[in-house]
Amino acid sequence: MPTAGLGISRAEAGDATAAKRAQQTLDAAMALIDPVWGGVFQYSEAGSWSHPHFEKIMSSRHNICGNTARL
């Protein structure tokens, strides 16, 4: 499955399926935002967006913020 960034690039080129997938991915990734201390957790565990790995890496924050801003 392509990353959200690749999906957004394809969506910008007119691919409606890629746009839908990218939007779904970014909507689900909202669960990785720390509601208490802020920031973005690196990834989720256990095959579910609702189980974030409690580690915050700057590149993860940059990727989510940058991709979200593109939509």
Secondary structure, 3 states (H helix, E strand, C coil): CCCHHHHHHHHHCCCHHHHHHHHHHHHHHHHHECCCCCCECCCECCCCCCCECCCCCHHHHHHHHHHHHHC
